[in-house]
Every structure is written in structure tokens, then in C-alpha cells.
Amino acid sequence: MGRARTFHSLLRGPRATPLVSAVALLGLLSACGNGTDSSGAVPTPPGTDSRTTGPATPDTGSTTSEPGATGPATATTDGRTPEPAASGTRCHTSELRVSIGRPSPGAGQRNFPIVLTNKAERTCTVRGYPGAAFVDAAGRQLGPDPKRSPDTPATVTLAPGSSAWAGLTFASPEISGARTARPAALLVTPPDERDPLKVAWTHGEVPVAGNESSVFLTVVQPGTGG
């Protein structure tokens, strides 16, 4: 896999189009005050489920193939096909921690890397888009669900302690004139998982309605986005 792309190469293109928001109610969640992820997963609110296709299947403990995996594989005893050992298996929410990396300002844009770090003792993989939602101190979602930038997903293999990042970007509200709110936290759901992680939001107001209020997410890339 090539070098990780930075915000300046990943977020070029047309600016977000206007979007009138619809505020979805979430379950009660308290904000983290230290800027790091919570000690455990919290129930999934609407708009943060990062899965892209089909209903969830129960985790039976056997290893299954991830989308986009390559290489030889053999059938398991229950008849399913495992992912090749070189790619590992999907990272689950409980195996990851979330943080927000150093902001990378652009022309009229605010850009933030959402960093997922493997805290498990095994190698695992992430692929595609995370889910994300800004919430207030009571756990209520602020603004509409983020949109997905037109990127091509690739499987990112995370050894223990290594990281992948996805870009979160929106037009600067003071330029766009969008209506804003100040979130207490950002909920982040790893790709293909149901349960989100929570990280305190300390980066000021975000657009929630009106002109150019759309928030965009990119696919996960290797590294920390710095």
C-alpha cells in the first residue's frame, strides 16, 4: 500500500453543497472531558452506523472474509470462508480507540483527521467509511448525518498500536454563513461496526443548518493524517 494521503491531497475538489439539516434524537450520552475516547463502546445512535450493506450477522467467533481481501483461504468447519492471514480480520469497536488529530486548515475549510488506533494484541483490518455524529452534552445529535466523499475504499491492516484515519471536513461557518452549534463530543463508529466510540470535541462550533452546512467524511487511510 502506498503512502497515506494527507488532507491537502484528499480533500481537493468542489465545495460542499447546501443542505438543510434534520436533527435526529440520540440516546443519553455524557461528554468526555479529556479529549480521548471512552473506556468502552456506547449504544449506537441513529446516523452513526458505518455499515454499508445488508443486515448485521451474529458474531459466532469464527473468522470470515472481509470485502476486498485477496490471497488464498480455506473453508472453516462451519462452511464459511476465512479472510487470508495476511489481511487479518476486521477490527471491532472494542479493539480500537479514537482521537482527533491535528487540524489541517484549508481555503475556507476546516479539516480534522479522525484517528482509529488498534489497542488490541492482534492484527486487524478496517475498510471504508466510519460513521460520525456531533452530539451535545445530553447525547442529542447536532446537525444532519455527514456525507461521504467520493473515495475508493481500500483495506487498511492495523498491527497492534498502529493507526488509520478518516478525514472530516466542512466549510468554515464564518465564511459560509451556516447556522452553528458547539458540540460536546463526536461519536465515531468504526467501519462495518454498530457500536460507536466517543471523543470530546474541543474545536469550536460546527455547521448544523443553512448555507453549506454539510459535513463530509473520507474513507480510512493508513497513518494518523498528519
N, C-alpha and C positions, 0 to 999 in steps of 0.2 A: 504494500500500500504506500502511496506517495506521501509527501509531507502534508501535514494538516494545513488547511486553508485558514487564513485569518479573516476577520470581519471585513477588511478593506477589499479582499478578493471575492468574498462570499455574498456580500450584501449590495453589490452594484446592481443597478437596474432601475426600472421605473419605480417611483414612489408609491406608497400605499394609496389606494383609492378610498374615498369616503365610505364610512359605514355607520349606520345608525345602530347603536348598541341595544341589546336586551339584557337586563341584569338577571342572572339566574341565582336562585337562593341556594345556599350551601348549608351543610351541617355545621354545628358549632365547633370552631377550632380556635385555639389560643395562639397568639403570635409568639414566635421565638424571638428573644431579645438579644441574642448574642451573634446573630448573623450566620449561624451554622444550622445544619439540618437537625431535626428532632431525633430522639433516640429510637423511634420506631415509626412504622407506617401508620397513617391515619386513614379513616374511611374515605372512599373516593367520592368527591363531589361531582355534580354534572360539569361537563366541559373539560375535565382533566384526564379522561380515559384516553390513553395514547394508542390503543389497538386500532388497526385499520380494517380488518376483515373478520367477519364471522363471529359467532358467539364464543364465549370462553369455554375451554375444555378443562376438566379437573386435572390437577397435578397428581399423577399416580406414582411419582418417584422415578419413573423410567425416563431415559434420555430420548428426546425427539429431535428431528431435523429442523433447523432454522431456515427461514427463507433466504435464498441466495447462497447457501453453503455449497462448497464443492469438495470433490475428493471422494474416496471410497467409503462405503458404510455397510454395515451388516445388520441384519434384522435382529430385534430383541426377542425375548421369549414370548412377549405378548403380541408379536407380529408387526410392531411398528419399527420404523427405520430411524436409528440414532443419527445425530449430526456427527460429521467426521471429527476425530480427536483434535485435529489441528485448529479447528474453529471453536472448540469447547461448546458450552450450552448457554442459553440465554441468561443474562443477569436478571435476577429478581430484585424487587424493591428492597427487601430485607438485606441484600448483599451490597447495597450502594449507599453512598452519602451524597448530598447535593450541596453545592455552594454557588455563589455568583462571583464570577471572575472580574477582573479589572475592566471597567467600561472603556469602550473604544468609540469616541465621538466621530461622527461623520458630518457631511454637509446637510444641516437641517435634520439630522437623525440622532437618536440615542440607541446605542448598541451594547448589549450585555451578553457575555458568554455564560450559559447555564452549564455548570461542570458536574458531571457524574463520575464519582471515583469508586473503584472496586475495593470494598473493605473486607471482602471475603478471603478465604485462604485458597480458593480455586480460581482458575482462569475461566472467564465467561464472556459473553458477547452481547453487544447492543446493535440495533439496526433500525434506521428510520427516524421518525419524529417523536419527541417526547410530548406529553400533554402539559399544559400550563394554565394557571388561573391566578389572577391577583385577588386577594381577599382582604377584608377589613378585620378588625380585632375580634369581631363576633363570628368570623368564618364566612361571611356573605361575599359572594363573588362581585367584583367591581369590573364593569365593562363586559363586552362580549368575549366569546372564546377567540383565542388567537387564530390567525390564518396560517396556512403552510406555504412557505416559499417554494417555487418550482425547482427542487433539487432532485438529484438521483441518489437514492439510499445505497449505502454500502455497509457491509458487516464490519464492525469495529471490535477487535479482540482485546479484552482488558485482562492483563495479568494482575495479580494481587497488587494493589497500591497504584495502578495506572488509571488514567482518566480519559474520558471523552467529553466533548462539549457540543452544545447546540446554540445557535445564535438567536437571541430575542431582540427585536428591533421595532422601533416606532418613530414616527415623525415628532420632532420637538414640539410640545404643545404651545410654547410661547410663539412659535412661528406659524403653526397650523391653525391656531385658534380653537382647538378642540376643548371640550369640557373635560375637566380633570378630577381625579381623586387621589388621595395618598394612601396606598395600601399598607397594611401591617405586615403582610407576608406574601410570598409566592409559593403556590403549590405546584410541584413538578412530579409528573408520573413518568417513570422510565418507559421506553418503547415496549409495546406489547404487554404491559403490566396494568393491573387495575388499581393498585394502592399507591397514593401519592406520598411524596416527602415534602416537608415544609421548611422553608428558609426565610428568615426575616428579610423584609425589603427596606433598605435604608437609602434608596436612591431617589427619593422625592416623588413628585406627582407623576401620574401616568394618564394617558388619554382614555376616556371611557365613553364619550359620545361626541357627536358633531363632526366637524370637518377633519378628515384624515385621522380618524381615531383608531384605525385598525392597528393591531399588534401582530407581528409576523414571527414565525419560528422556522429555523432551518433544520435539516437532518443532522444527526450526530456525526461528529468528525473526531478523529483521534487527537489527543492532546488537551490543553486547557484553554485554547482560544487566545492566548496571549501573544 
